[in-house]
Amino acid sequence: MICDTNNVPKGADQIIIGNNKSEKSLGLIFYLLTRGYMKAKEMDTSKIPDLEWWTGELQEARVFKKKIVPVKYGT
């Protein structure tokens, strides 16, 4: 169970402390869990997508590139 400071983890066997309301935070937690699991099983970790994929930063970069419009001052 991923718990924030305002959660009550009653009945949970194991707790991962982290922000469970942020997409970037959840992406980071899932990335670290996946990477740790694959290393423990001695699997090839190069097949894991980059951290930016998990946190959605690649999509944000694409959105920002599309929204930026050059502004010319003074003609």
Contacts in CASP RR format, 6 or more apart in sequence:
PFRMAT RR
TARGET T0000
AUTHOR 0000-0000-0000
METHOD contacts of the structure
MODEL  1
MICDTNNVPKGADQIIIGNNKSEKSLGLIFYLLTRGYMKAKEMDTSKIPD
LEWWTGELQEARVFKKKIVPVKYGT
1 7 0 8 1.000
1 9 0 8 1.000
1 12 0 8 1.000
1 14 0 8 1.000
1 15 0 8 1.000
1 16 0 8 1.000
2 15 0 8 1.000
2 16 0 8 1.000
2 18 0 8 1.000
2 20 0 8 1.000
2 26 0 8 1.000
2 29 0 8 1.000
3 9 0 8 1.000
3 12 0 8 1.000
3 15 0 8 1.000
3 16 0 8 1.000
3 17 0 8 1.000
3 18 0 8 1.000
3 20 0 8 1.000
4 18 0 8 1.000
4 19 0 8 1.000
4 20 0 8 1.000
4 21 0 8 1.000
7 20 0 8 1.000
9 15 0 8 1.000
16 29 0 8 1.000
16 33 0 8 1.000
18 25 0 8 1.000
18 29 0 8 1.000
19 25 0 8 1.000
19 26 0 8 1.000
20 26 0 8 1.000
23 55 0 8 1.000
23 56 0 8 1.000
24 55 0 8 1.000
24 56 0 8 1.000
24 57 0 8 1.000
27 54 0 8 1.000
27 55 0 8 1.000
27 56 0 8 1.000
28 51 0 8 1.000
28 54 0 8 1.000
28 55 0 8 1.000
30 54 0 8 1.000
31 48 0 8 1.000
31 51 0 8 1.000
31 54 0 8 1.000
31 55 0 8 1.000
34 48 0 8 1.000
35 45 0 8 1.000
35 48 0 8 1.000
38 44 0 8 1.000
38 45 0 8 1.000
38 48 0 8 1.000
39 45 0 8 1.000
50 58 0 8 1.000
51 57 0 8 1.000
52 58 0 8 1.000
52 61 0 8 1.000
END
